Amino acid sequence: MRISSQHRHISRLSAPARLSMVPGMRFSQEQPEGNTISAYAPGEITINEQVIRTSVIVTSERVITDWLPERFEELDPSHLARLEELTPEIIVIGTGTTLRFPDPHYTARFLTQGIGVEVMNTHAACRTYNILLSEDRNVIAVLLIE
């Protein structure tokens, strides 16, 4: 397979320069509607300028601080089962500072209902939640502090 000289030139450009060459692609600095996560540090998450130092569930309309355990090891099926009440399209689970996977039985019920489940560390989950929210997705972030 031959690579054209134009392709070689484009591949040497910085990422922003390459993106500017894609017609019709726009990026917005606007804040999405709803609850957004503006900062994360180990032990705290800032949502709408409010610092939260406990595990939290975030939707576009609600911030729930009395639903989850503080630590991943304390997570059980009843904590996640209640998420069905919120009728999400996708659930992003942040497992603290370390990526850990919950028992597959905990999340299987969502997958059978067509609800997507993504598991990552809490820092990545905060970013992912904001991205999905900006795309007008019905997303829930389950964010464990540790």
MDAnalysis code that builds the backbone (N, CA, C; Angstrom):
import MDAnalysis as mda
import numpy as np

u = mda.Universe.empty(438, n_residues=146, atom_resindex=np.repeat(np.arange(146), 3), trajectory=True)
u.add_TopologyAttr("name", ["N", "CA", "C"] * 146)
u.add_TopologyAttr("resid", np.arange(1, 147))
u.add_TopologyAttr("resname", ["MET", "ARG", "ILE", "SER", "SER", "GLN", "HIS", "ARG", "HIS", "ILE", "SER", "ARG", "LEU", "SER", "ALA", "PRO", "ALA", "ARG", "LEU", "SER", "MET", "VAL", "PRO", "GLY", "MET", "ARG", "PHE", "SER", "GLN", "GLU", "GLN", "PRO", "GLU", "GLY", "ASN", "THR", "ILE", "SER", "ALA", "TYR", "ALA", "PRO", "GLY", "GLU", "ILE", "THR", "ILE", "ASN", "GLU", "GLN", "VAL", "ILE", "ARG", "THR", "SER", "VAL", "ILE", "VAL", "THR", "SER", "GLU", "ARG", "VAL", "ILE", "THR", "ASP", "TRP", "LEU", "PRO", "GLU", "ARG", "PHE", "GLU", "GLU", "LEU", "ASP", "PRO", "SER", "HIS", "LEU", "ALA", "ARG", "LEU", "GLU", "GLU", "LEU", "THR", "PRO", "GLU", "ILE", "ILE", "VAL", "ILE", "GLY", "THR", "GLY", "THR", "THR", "LEU", "ARG", "PHE", "PRO", "ASP", "PRO", "HIS", "TYR", "THR", "ALA", "ARG", "PHE", "LEU", "THR", "GLN", "GLY", "ILE", "GLY", "VAL", "GLU", "VAL", "MET", "ASN", "THR", "HIS", "ALA", "ALA", "CYS", "ARG", "THR", "TYR", "ASN", "ILE", "LEU", "LEU", "SER", "GLU", "ASP", "ARG", "ASN", "VAL", "ILE", "ALA", "VAL", "LEU", "LEU", "ILE", "GLU"])
u.atoms.positions = np.array([
    [0.845, -1.173, 0.000],
    [0.000, 0.000, 0.000],
    [0.891, 1.236, 0.000],
    [0.645, 2.124, -0.938],
    [1.444, 3.344, -1.041],
    [0.761, 4.474, -0.301],
    [1.555, 5.243, 0.400],
    [1.047, 6.411, 1.109],
    [1.409, 7.636, 0.297],
    [0.431, 8.444, 0.003],
    [0.672, 9.628, -0.817],
    [1.500, 10.649, -0.042],
    [2.127, 11.542, -0.773],
    [2.916, 12.585, -0.119],
    [2.015, 13.513, 0.685],
    [0.761, 13.688, 0.248],
    [-0.177, 14.535, 1.003],
    [-0.468, 13.893, 2.358],
    [-0.665, 12.575, 2.412],
    [-0.945, 11.882, 3.666],
    [0.251, 11.993, 4.607],
    [1.494, 11.835, 4.045],
    [2.683, 11.967, 4.877],
    [2.763, 13.372, 5.466],
    [2.403, 14.382, 4.698],
    [2.428, 15.766, 5.175],
    [1.412, 15.946, 6.305],
    [0.210, 15.440, 6.139],
    [-0.840, 15.588, 7.142],
    [-0.448, 14.879, 8.428],
    [0.149, 13.696, 8.342],
    [0.486, 12.944, 9.548],
    [1.553, 13.637, 10.380],
    [2.329, 14.575, 9.792],
    [3.336, 15.307, 10.555],
    [2.756, 16.522, 11.261],
    [1.506, 16.885, 10.983],
    [0.881, 18.041, 11.615],
    [0.468, 17.703, 13.041],
    [0.355, 18.733, 13.854],
    [-0.142, 18.538, 15.215],
    [-1.605, 18.125, 15.159],
    [-2.101, 17.542, 16.265],
    [-3.501, 17.096, 16.309],
    [-4.471, 18.237, 16.005],
    [-4.301, 19.445, 16.610],
    [-5.236, 20.529, 16.287],
    [-5.202, 20.927, 14.814],
    [-4.027, 20.904, 14.230],
    [-3.920, 21.257, 12.820],
    [-4.610, 20.212, 11.947],
    [-4.461, 18.921, 12.301],
    [-5.143, 17.865, 11.539],
    [-6.653, 18.022, 11.659],
    [-7.141, 18.337, 12.852],
    [-8.579, 18.472, 13.052],
    [-9.145, 19.637, 12.257],
    [-8.360, 20.698, 12.120],
    [-8.866, 21.852, 11.381],
    [-9.017, 21.535, 9.899],
    [-8.419, 20.448, 9.437],
    [-8.514, 20.067, 8.037],
    [-9.752, 19.222, 7.767],
    [-10.476, 18.806, 8.802],
    [-11.672, 17.994, 8.616],
    [-12.850, 18.924, 8.419],
    [-13.467, 18.907, 7.241],
    [-14.579, 19.831, 7.005],
    [-15.787, 19.494, 7.865],
    [-16.443, 20.539, 8.392],
    [-17.677, 20.361, 9.127],
    [-17.522, 19.968, 10.590],
    [-16.316, 19.747, 11.079],
    [-16.133, 19.359, 12.478],
    [-15.935, 20.606, 13.312],
    [-16.770, 20.747, 14.353],
    [-16.689, 21.911, 15.212],
    [-16.605, 21.458, 16.660],
    [-15.888, 22.219, 17.445],
    [-15.798, 21.977, 18.868],
    [-16.380, 23.179, 19.581],
    [-17.080, 22.934, 20.666],
    [-17.739, 24.008, 21.382],
    [-17.168, 24.143, 22.777],
    [-17.012, 25.367, 23.229],
    [-16.577, 25.641, 24.584],
    [-17.768, 25.829, 25.518],
    [-18.989, 25.706, 24.974],
    [-20.185, 25.901, 25.776],
    [-20.320, 24.790, 26.809],
    [-20.844, 25.147, 27.972],
    [-21.133, 24.163, 29.004],
    [-22.433, 23.463, 28.647],
    [-22.488, 22.147, 28.774],
    [-23.746, 21.459, 28.515],
    [-24.765, 21.790, 29.598],
    [-26.028, 21.580, 29.286],
    [-27.096, 21.795, 30.263],
    [-27.037, 20.691, 31.300],
    [-27.265, 21.025, 32.538],
    [-27.304, 20.019, 33.589],
    [-26.083, 20.074, 34.483],
    [-25.978, 19.083, 35.332],
    [-24.867, 19.001, 36.290],
    [-23.576, 18.634, 35.579],
    [-22.582, 19.489, 35.685],
    [-21.279, 19.196, 35.093],
    [-20.225, 19.089, 36.181],
    [-19.243, 18.269, 35.896],
    [-18.127, 18.066, 36.822],
    [-17.001, 18.978, 36.376],
    [-16.626, 19.907, 37.256],
    [-15.609, 20.878, 36.865],
    [-14.224, 20.540, 37.388],
    [-14.126, 19.657, 38.391],
    [-12.802, 19.304, 38.911],
    [-12.874, 17.969, 39.639],
    [-11.734, 17.295, 39.632],
    [-11.575, 16.054, 40.387],
    [-10.183, 16.048, 40.997],
    [-10.108, 15.639, 42.241],
    [-8.843, 15.376, 42.924],
    [-9.120, 14.180, 43.817],
    [-8.117, 13.370, 44.102],
    [-8.380, 12.228, 44.989],
    [-9.081, 12.694, 46.268],
    [-10.244, 12.109, 46.529],
    [-10.998, 12.456, 47.726],
    [-12.052, 13.520, 47.548],
    [-12.122, 14.163, 46.359],
    [-13.159, 15.172, 46.157],
    [-13.461, 15.387, 44.682],
    [-14.732, 15.722, 44.446],
    [-15.231, 15.998, 43.101],
    [-15.998, 17.307, 43.176],
    [-15.763, 18.202, 42.213],
    [-16.487, 19.468, 42.177],
    [-17.541, 19.394, 41.083],
    [-18.806, 19.542, 41.512],
    [-19.944, 19.505, 40.600],
    [-20.678, 20.827, 40.749],
    [-20.799, 21.566, 39.650],
    [-21.474, 22.870, 39.688],
    [-20.925, 23.760, 40.804],
    [-19.621, 23.815, 40.936],
    [-18.940, 24.652, 41.937],
    [-19.111, 24.162, 43.370],
    [-19.737, 23.012, 43.570],
    [-19.902, 22.444, 44.909],
    [-18.913, 21.296, 45.077],
    [-18.082, 21.382, 46.105],
    [-17.100, 20.333, 46.373],
    [-17.780, 19.217, 47.160],
    [-17.667, 18.003, 46.642],
    [-18.275, 16.828, 47.272],
    [-17.148, 15.889, 47.670],
    [-17.170, 15.452, 48.915],
    [-16.104, 14.588, 49.439],
    [-16.638, 13.213, 49.829],
    [-17.640, 12.765, 49.115],
    [-18.224, 11.450, 49.340],
    [-18.540, 10.832, 47.987],
    [-18.709, 9.530, 47.948],
    [-19.114, 8.904, 46.695],
    [-20.441, 9.504, 46.262],
    [-20.642, 9.591, 44.937],
    [-21.779, 10.353, 44.428],
    [-22.288, 9.744, 43.121],
    [-23.578, 9.911, 42.894],
    [-24.190, 9.592, 41.608],
    [-24.593, 10.919, 40.990],
    [-24.225, 11.106, 39.720],
    [-24.518, 12.366, 39.038],
    [-25.316, 12.068, 37.775],
    [-26.427, 12.761, 37.611],
    [-27.176, 12.756, 36.364],
    [-27.274, 14.204, 35.915],
    [-27.855, 14.435, 34.762],
    [-27.978, 15.818, 34.307],
    [-28.845, 16.639, 35.257],
    [-29.762, 15.981, 35.979],
    [-30.701, 16.697, 36.832],
    [-30.503, 16.494, 38.326],
    [-29.766, 15.460, 38.711],
    [-29.657, 15.135, 40.133],
    [-28.213, 14.874, 40.544],
    [-27.933, 15.198, 41.815],
    [-26.676, 14.837, 42.467],
    [-27.086, 14.095, 43.732],
    [-26.735, 12.813, 43.807],
    [-27.181, 11.952, 44.904],
    [-25.957, 11.528, 45.710],
    [-25.930, 11.922, 46.976],
    [-24.750, 11.633, 47.800],
    [-24.995, 10.585, 48.876],
    [-26.210, 10.060, 48.984],
    [-26.494, 9.117, 50.072],
    [-26.866, 7.722, 49.571],
    [-26.307, 7.317, 48.457],
    [-26.703, 6.077, 47.825],
    [-25.588, 5.036, 47.798],
    [-24.374, 5.466, 47.741],
    [-23.246, 4.568, 47.489],
    [-22.341, 4.402, 48.700],
    [-21.585, 3.304, 48.713],
    [-20.547, 3.171, 49.741],
    [-19.360, 4.071, 49.375],
    [-18.493, 4.309, 50.334],
    [-17.298, 5.113, 50.077],
    [-16.232, 4.322, 49.329],
    [-16.152, 3.041, 49.603],
    [-15.069, 2.212, 49.073],
    [-15.596, 1.177, 48.086],
    [-14.794, 0.862, 47.085],
    [-15.156, -0.110, 46.068],
    [-15.493, -1.462, 46.687],
    [-14.736, -1.865, 47.699],
    [-14.933, -3.178, 48.320],
    [-16.308, -3.310, 48.982],
    [-16.955, -2.204, 49.292],
    [-18.267, -2.220, 49.934],
    [-19.422, -2.216, 48.926],
    [-19.106, -2.100, 47.636],
    [-20.131, -2.053, 46.601],
    [-20.839, -3.400, 46.507],
    [-22.166, -3.377, 46.477],
    [-22.905, -4.632, 46.304],
    [-24.008, -4.427, 45.271],
    [-24.647, -5.505, 44.830],
    [-25.637, -5.398, 43.752],
    [-26.772, -4.422, 44.046],
    [-27.161, -4.270, 45.309],
    [-28.279, -3.374, 45.624],
    [-27.946, -1.914, 45.308],
    [-26.683, -1.524, 45.432],
    [-26.293, -0.150, 45.113],
    [-26.537, 0.151, 43.638],
    [-26.167, -0.787, 42.765],
    [-26.311, -0.560, 41.334],
    [-27.731, -0.838, 40.844],
    [-28.426, -1.784, 41.465],
    [-29.780, -2.128, 41.027],
    [-30.707, -0.918, 41.080],
    [-30.520, -0.068, 42.043],
    [-31.373, 1.109, 42.186],
    [-31.193, 2.116, 41.053],
    [-30.124, 1.984, 40.283],
    [-29.899, 2.913, 39.170],
    [-30.963, 2.777, 38.094],
    [-31.610, 1.625, 38.018],
    [-32.673, 1.430, 37.029],
    [-33.769, 2.478, 37.187],
    [-34.007, 2.925, 38.415],
    [-35.028, 3.933, 38.683],
    [-34.758, 5.229, 37.910],
    [-33.506, 5.464, 37.573],
    [-33.110, 6.701, 36.895],
    [-33.187, 6.587, 35.373],
    [-33.537, 5.431, 34.852],
    [-33.703, 5.137, 33.420],
    [-32.573, 5.694, 32.543],
    [-31.352, 5.250, 32.781],
    [-30.225, 5.757, 31.991],
    [-30.105, 5.080, 30.624],
    [-29.398, 5.766, 29.744],
    [-28.984, 5.184, 28.470],
    [-27.618, 4.513, 28.646],
    [-26.790, 5.142, 29.484],
    [-25.449, 4.628, 29.746],
    [-25.066, 4.963, 31.181],
    [-24.333, 4.042, 31.801],
    [-23.843, 4.222, 33.161],
    [-22.321, 4.205, 33.107],
    [-21.705, 5.234, 33.647],
    [-20.246, 5.320, 33.740],
    [-19.899, 5.113, 35.212],
    [-19.131, 4.074, 35.490],
    [-18.762, 3.753, 36.868],
    [-17.302, 4.118, 37.093],
    [-17.068, 5.029, 38.034],
    [-15.711, 5.401, 38.437],
    [-15.362, 4.660, 39.712],
    [-14.315, 3.847, 39.678],
    [-14.002, 2.934, 40.781],
    [-12.945, 3.468, 41.745],
    [-12.779, 4.768, 41.830],
    [-11.767, 5.341, 42.704],
    [-10.503, 5.654, 41.925],
    [-9.388, 5.738, 42.620],
    [-8.132, 6.086, 41.949],
    [-7.584, 4.945, 41.105],
    [-8.064, 3.728, 41.355],
    [-7.596, 2.545, 40.635],
    [-8.742, 1.928, 39.849],
    [-8.471, 1.507, 38.633],
    [-9.466, 0.808, 37.839],
    [-9.664, -0.594, 38.393],
    [-10.888, -0.890, 38.778],
    [-11.269, -2.220, 39.252],
    [-12.619, -2.542, 38.638],
    [-12.870, -3.801, 38.384],
    [-14.117, -4.183, 37.748],
    [-15.050, -4.839, 38.760],
    [-16.300, -4.351, 38.834],
    [-17.263, -5.009, 39.714],
    [-17.606, -6.394, 39.173],
    [-18.145, -7.227, 40.021],
    [-18.597, -8.546, 39.616],
    [-19.528, -8.393, 38.410],
    [-19.320, -9.165, 37.344],
    [-20.165, -9.035, 36.148],
    [-21.659, -9.215, 36.425],
    [-21.994, -9.946, 37.469],
    [-23.404, -10.116, 37.813],
    [-24.044, -8.790, 38.236],
    [-23.232, -7.870, 38.742],
    [-23.750, -6.569, 39.182],
    [-24.249, -5.742, 38.001],
    [-23.597, -5.877, 36.857],
    [-23.912, -5.031, 35.702],
    [-24.656, -5.759, 34.587],
    [-24.751, -7.074, 34.656],
    [-25.384, -7.860, 33.584],
    [-26.826, -7.436, 33.333],
    [-27.559, -7.112, 34.382],
    [-28.961, -6.735, 34.222],
    [-29.111, -5.496, 33.357],
    [-28.146, -4.570, 33.412],
    [-28.221, -3.373, 32.580],
    [-27.987, -3.715, 31.111],
    [-27.009, -4.570, 30.868],
    [-26.683, -4.937, 29.496],
    [-27.849, -5.651, 28.821],
    [-28.576, -6.496, 29.561],
    [-29.723, -7.192, 28.978],
    [-30.869, -6.239, 28.669],
    [-30.872, -5.065, 29.291],
    [-31.903, -4.054, 29.039],
    [-31.454, -3.020, 28.002],
    [-30.272, -3.212, 27.439],
    [-29.760, -2.280, 26.443],
    [-29.137, -1.026, 27.033],
    [-28.803, -1.067, 28.321],
    [-28.153, 0.065, 28.986],
    [-26.649, -0.179, 28.962],
    [-25.903, 0.733, 28.392],
    [-24.455, 0.589, 28.327],
    [-23.818, 0.815, 29.685],
    [-22.755, 0.082, 29.960],
    [-22.014, 0.226, 31.213],
    [-20.528, 0.337, 30.874],
    [-19.903, 1.401, 31.351],
    [-18.470, 1.606, 31.178],
    [-17.832, 1.715, 32.554],
    [-16.722, 1.025, 32.764],
    [-16.024, 1.038, 34.051],
    [-14.635, 1.615, 33.832],
    [-14.245, 2.564, 34.696],
    [-12.932, 3.198, 34.599],
    [-12.598, 3.820, 35.950],
    [-11.396, 4.370, 36.092],
    [-11.108, 5.056, 37.358],
    [-11.959, 6.320, 37.437],
    [-12.089, 6.885, 38.616],
    [-13.009, 8.005, 38.815],
    [-12.595, 9.244, 38.025],
    [-11.320, 9.499, 37.900],
    [-10.862, 10.659, 37.125],
    [-11.345, 10.552, 35.683],
    [-11.135, 9.411, 35.051],
    [-11.581, 9.197, 33.672],
    [-13.106, 9.226, 33.584],
    [-13.784, 8.694, 34.594],
    [-15.247, 8.682, 34.591],
    [-15.812, 10.099, 34.633],
    [-15.168, 10.997, 35.361],
    [-15.616, 12.398, 35.403],
    [-15.538, 13.026, 34.013],
    [-14.435, 12.824, 33.331],
    [-14.273, 13.373, 31.976],
    [-15.287, 12.749, 31.015],
    [-15.439, 11.433, 31.089],
    [-16.349, 10.726, 30.190],
    [-17.790, 11.174, 30.405],
    [-18.187, 11.338, 31.656],
    [-19.531, 11.822, 31.959],
    [-19.773, 13.169, 31.271],
    [-18.844, 14.103, 31.421],
    [-19.018, 15.431, 30.820],
    [-19.125, 15.357, 29.297],
    [-18.331, 14.513, 28.685],
    [-18.378, 14.366, 27.223],
    [-19.737, 13.829, 26.796],
    [-20.197, 12.765, 27.448],
    [-21.485, 12.183, 27.088],
    [-22.628, 13.156, 27.361],
    [-22.532, 13.912, 28.446],
    [-23.552, 14.919, 28.754],
    [-23.591, 15.979, 27.657],
    [-22.427, 16.395, 27.169],
    [-22.371, 17.418, 26.121],
    [-22.961, 16.913, 24.803],
    [-23.039, 15.585, 24.657],
    [-23.655, 14.980, 23.467],
    [-25.145, 14.720, 23.685],
    [-25.706, 15.263, 24.766],
    [-27.118, 15.085, 25.117],
    [-27.488, 13.631, 25.340],
    [-26.549, 12.859, 25.866],
    [-26.839, 11.460, 26.195],
    [-27.430, 11.399, 27.608],
    [-28.287, 10.439, 27.852],
    [-28.882, 10.228, 29.175],
    [-27.897, 9.376, 29.972],
    [-26.958, 10.033, 30.602],
    [-25.836, 9.370, 31.264],
    [-25.932, 9.531, 32.776],
    [-25.499, 8.485, 33.460],
    [-25.364, 8.502, 34.916],
    [-23.899, 8.222, 35.229],
    [-23.313, 9.030, 36.111],
    [-21.960, 8.757, 36.607],
    [-22.076, 8.244, 38.028],
    [-21.514, 7.076, 38.262],
    [-21.422, 6.473, 39.589],
    [-19.966, 6.639, 39.991],
    [-19.697, 7.560, 40.909],
    [-18.323, 7.959, 41.206],
    [-17.967, 7.609, 42.651],
    [-17.115, 6.611, 42.791],
    [-16.646, 6.217, 44.123],
    [-15.425, 7.049, 44.469],
    [-15.418, 7.584, 45.666],
    [-14.279, 8.383, 46.106],
    [-13.074, 7.474, 46.333],
    [-13.277, 6.334, 46.948],
    [-12.220, 5.326, 47.111],
    [-12.734, 4.070, 47.637],
])
